[in-house]
């Protein structure tokens, strides 16, 4: 049996969320999957992230790091109260990371 390190799961997904923002197709898919797993409040938060990062993507290099940090904390808190979603969230991260790698070549 594999033991999941919840902070790692949260950090991996947080980085993926930020990386996916420029790709509308991938980001929309990720929003749908996260929404199905974590609920509509998280989808609204993802859309807020998208809005915050898009205008600053080229002018503020630290914006993505700050946003990833916000998501890491949010997801770690969520995993403390809902540990049963750790494995599905990890699986989603693996699948979405594969899609992301295929997109960037």
C-alpha positions in Angstrom: 0.0 0.0 0.0 1.3 3.4 -1.0 1.4 6.1 1.7 0.5 9.5 0.3 2.2 12.6 1.6 -0.7 15.1 1.5 1.5 18.2 1.4 3.3 16.7 -1.7 -0.1 16.0 -3.3 -1.2 19.6 -2.6 2.1 21.1 -3.9 2.1 19.0 -7.1 -1.5 20.0 -7.9 -0.9 23.7 -7.1 2.0 23.9 -9.5 0.0 22.1 -12.2 -2.9 24.6 -11.8 -0.6 27.5 -12.3 1.1 25.9 -15.2 -2.2 25.1 -16.9 -3.5 28.7 -16.9 -2.2 29.7 -20.4 -3.8 26.6 -22.0 -7.6 27.2 -22.1 -8.4 23.7 -23.2 -6.3 22.1 -20.5 -7.4 24.6 -17.8 -11.1 24.1 -18.7 -10.7 20.3 -18.4 -8.9 20.6 -15.1 -11.6 22.9 -13.8 -14.3 20.3 -14.7 -12.3 17.5 -13.1 -11.4 19.4 -9.9 -15.1 20.6 -9.7 -16.3 17.0 -9.9 -13.8 16.0 -7.2 -13.8 19.0 -4.8 -17.0 20.9 -5.6 -18.0 24.1 -7.4 -16.4 26.4 -4.8 -13.0 25.2 -6.0 -13.9 25.8 -9.6 -14.8 29.4 -8.8 -11.4 29.7 -7.1 -9.7 28.2 -10.1 -11.4 30.8 -12.4 -10.2 33.5 -10.0 -6.7 32.2 -10.3 -7.0 32.3 -14.1 -8.2 35.9 -14.0 -5.4 36.9 -11.6 -2.6 35.3 -13.6 -3.5 36.1 -17.2 -2.9 39.9 -17.1 0.3 39.6 -15.2 1.8 36.5 -16.8 4.4 38.4 -18.8 5.0 41.4 -16.4 5.2 39.8 -12.9 7.3 36.7 -12.8 6.5 36.1 -9.1 2.7 36.1 -9.6 2.7 32.4 -10.6 4.7 31.4 -7.5 2.4 33.4 -5.2 -0.6 31.8 -6.7 0.8 28.3 -6.5 1.5 29.0 -2.8 -2.1 30.0 -2.3 -3.3 26.8 -3.9 -0.9 24.7 -1.9 -2.2 26.0 1.4 -5.8 25.7 0.2 -5.4 22.1 -0.9 -3.4 21.1 2.2 -6.2 22.5 4.4 -8.8 20.7 2.3 -6.9 17.4 2.5 -6.7 17.7 6.3 -10.5 17.7 6.4 -11.1 15.4 3.5 -8.2 12.9 3.4 -10.2 10.5 1.2 -9.7 12.8 -1.8 -5.9 12.6 -1.6 -5.6 9.6 -3.9 -8.1 10.9 -6.5 -6.4 14.3 -6.4 -3.0 12.6 -6.9 -4.3 10.6 -9.8 -5.8 13.7 -11.4 -2.5 15.4 -11.1 -0.7 12.6 -12.8 -3.2 12.5 -15.6 -3.3 16.3 -16.1 0.5 16.5 -15.9 0.7 14.0 -18.8 -1.7 16.1 -20.8 0.4 19.2 -20.0 3.7 17.5 -21.0 2.0 16.4 -24.3 0.9 20.0 -25.0 4.3 21.6 -24.5 6.1 18.8 -26.3 
